[in-house]
Amino acid sequence: MEQADKELLSQVFGFKEFKLGQQLAIETLLAGHSCLAIFPTGSGKSLCYQYTALKLPHLTLVVSPLLALMQDQLDFLHSKGIAAAKIDSTLSYDQVRDIMAQVKADQLKILMVSVERFKNERFRQFIQAVKVSLLVVDEAHCISEWGHNFRPDYLKLPDHQRTLGIPQALLLTATATPAVKQDMAQKFAINDEHVVQTGFYRENLHLAAESVAESEKAQRLTSLLKQFSGAGIVYVTLQKQAEELAALLRQQGINAKCYHAGLPDNQRLQVQQAFMQDTLDVVVATIAFGMGVDKANIRFVVHYELPKSIESYSQEIGRAGRDGNQADCVTLANLTNLTRLENFIFADTPEPRSIKHLLQMADNETIAEQWEVQLVPLSNQTNIRPLALKTLLVQLELRQVIEPLFGYFSSIRFRLIASQQEIEAQFSDERLTFVQAIFAHCEHKKVWSVLDQGSLQNHYPSYRSRVLDALEFMHQKQWIELQSQRHTDVYKVNQQKLTEPELATHLQQYFKQREEAEIDRIGKMVAFFQSPQCLSRQLSEYFGDTSQTQDCGHCSVCNGNIISLPKPQNNNQINSQQLHEVGTRLHHSLLSATGYGLSAELFSRFLAGMSSPYLTKIKAKTLSGFGLYESVHYRQMLKVCEVVCESVVTDDSPTPQAST
């Protein structure tokens, strides 16, 4: 096994010693093996690929889940003089072209992309022509269906590694339970001896949980923040809550601002920069804040409500105390938001009729065993939210009902920079004829020319990749500016399996199992905070680290403060007459806009304040009754809505055929 060079570590990165686990992971990679590295948040996972990339002969390709995370790592690499770049949606076409040119010229060591970039036909063709030494998957737990942040597109990464011929993979994560660890390693064929997991316990983090009534929370938070010194984060669940709480803290003389996904980009950037530069003390944030923030001196993290899961809690407190000095992690706990947390889970489960609608559409739209899919229109037509739809399509792949063939952009357009005559003069013989055919089968508008791909194929049959290669070549030569839009996935369909009567039932059962797993995850989190056992030790054991054999001695449990969280009284009286009136109006709005009437599932989500494609289409948030019973558990509401819907939805309500 090749030894990691500490001289390189010092000269390039400015570190005297490797942190625990880094050297072993690096040497595993340099010996030619794939590796899974599980280190706590803030313990230097990124160095494992950054260092290794300098030792490998070709490009290191990094898949990262967040733009902010990519930019943060990119800034670090540039500060160390390492040639690195990212390709993402924020870049112009000229910038992307320049980065691709640098990669082809072997001028970059590290290229960072999002997992969605692999759907880009032009990117896949580009990267297939490049030698890649290492595929790095950051936040790799996203590949596991047993993980807390499962992302369906991650499931395809092992196939991308094989297709692109990348010899090694490095998986990085901070939050992997034993089941998730096994799942990740199996998907990338990583042997047990090449899994590097360090101890999970961080002795400088002081964990505490307090049972606080909802009416007393704001006062307790204000008191805590005035006791703490330095900067910190307060996590909340809802965007509106972040805004209101930040305003309240400012009234109390605390230098606080809010951060959530609903704010304009420039405002989020200003808040983050102020926090990083120590001119802002407190960020009141949803979970949208934190993953791209590598600030060493965060002195406290407060959870104003129970987090989504133990995994989320671990990630969020892991942002504190990265400099090794003491940091406080306090959870102000009660069960007031428990119903909201659980209701969020049900929002992503497709209705039975939506699954059947999808399967019928696939059957009707399959031509010559091929089905073309655009995600957003399909989501809107079936009333399945995009993330759930991606999961559903992946499940159809795993059941061998569909097989991904290729993806393309259904809209390709270009703007001439050189004249058509000048461009054609660069070609001869059959290549000239081919380029002339491309130009001939375009609709030429004032500025942009739109390629009619069907017409071109009929008159000059060729591989789609050749057309794209030709346009890409002209784009790189700066003869045209090329734009491609509306990504379309093409699947091969096994219609025999697609039309099996049990398929819809099996898919529905899969989502129900995911619901139960997520509800169980919340139950474990509630039990964690109420347990009489050391919080730090519990956390380590949850993630499979049994090395901490002693209690920490400084968490709230070790200090004798064991909390109990009584369930809040539900005083919401459900008014059946009111529900019937609201349901009737909603039923007619849905019929008019979508052709589908009210269902118990859709009505329950409307009353719980959840969104869905159909509800978005009728602007449900502006309608009377939206979120009327958000404090009532979804399953309880569903039983009531089933009865109400029977009286609302009449027998003669039209049931449309699936669109073709």
Number of C-alpha atoms within 10 A of each C-alpha: 12 11 12 20 12 15 13 15 16 13 11 16 19 11 13 12 12 16 14 15 19 25 20 22 27 26 19 24 26 19 11 15 18 24 28 28 24 27 22 22 21 19 20 15 22 15 20 22 27 21 20 18 22 17 16 15 13 19 24 27 23 23 25 20 20 16 18 16 16 24 15 14 21 20 14 15 19 12 11 13 11 20 15 23 24 23 20 16 12 10 11 11 14 14 12 18 17 13 19 22 14 16 22 16 10 14 15 19 23 24 22 21 20 19 19 13 15 19 17 18 19 18 14 16 15 15 16 14 10 16 17 23 19 27 25 23 25 23 19 29 27 24 23 22 18 19 21 21 16 17 20 22 17 20 18 14 20 16 13 16 17 12 11 17 14 19 14 21 27 25 24 23 21 25 28 28 20 13 14 21 24 16 19 23 18 12 15 20 13 20 14 12 9 17 21 19 22 18 17 26 19 18 16 16 25 21 22 22 23 19 19 20 17 16 8 10 17 17 12 15 21 16 12 14 19 11 8 13 13 14 23 28 27 26 27 21 20 12 19 13 16 22 16 13 21 22 17 16 20 14 11 14 10 17 16 24 24 27 26 22 13 10 12 10 10 9 13 18 14 12 19 20 14 15 22 18 11 14 12 19 20 26 25 28 26 21 19 13 20 22 17 16 16 16 19 15 20 28 22 26 26 23 23 23 21 25 24 20 21 23 21 16 18 19 18 23 24 21 26 29 25 22 15 14 14 18 26 21 26 22 24 21 25 24 19 19 17 20 15 18 20 20 22 16 16 21 23 19 23 24 19 14 14 17 22 19 19 23 19 17 19 24 21 13 17 17 12 8 13 20 22 17 16 15 19 15 12 17 21 18 18 24 26 25 22 18 16 18 23 17 19 22 19 20 16 19 16 11 14 14 21 24 19 15 12 14 20 21 18 17 15 20 20 21 18 17 15 14 11 14 9 11 18 16 10 9 14 11 7 9 13 15 13 21 18 16 16 20 17 14 19 19 12 15 9 6 9 17 18 19 20 18 16 12 15 19 16 9 10 14 11 12 10 11 13 11 17 19 15 15 22 19 13 19 21 17 13 15 19 21 20 21 17 17 12 13 18 20 19 18 22 20 24 16 15 9 15 20 15 10 9 10 18 20 12 11 19 19 13 14 19 15 12 17 18 13 15 21 18 14 17 20 15 15 20 22 13 18 26 20 15 16 16 23 24 26 20 19 18 20 17 18 22 17 19 14 13 15 10 9 15 20 15 18 24 22 23 18 12 12 15 18 18 16 17 11 10 13 7 10 8 11 8 13 8 13 10 11 20 17 14 18 26 18 15 25 21 18 20 18 15 12 13 18 14 18 22 22 21 20 22 24 26 28 25 24 24 25 21 22 19 20 19 21 23 14 14 16 12 21 15 9 13 12 19 22 19 15 19 20 20 22 18 24 14 10 21 20 13 17 25 16 13 21 21 13 13 23 16 10 9 6 14 11 11 9 10 17 13 10
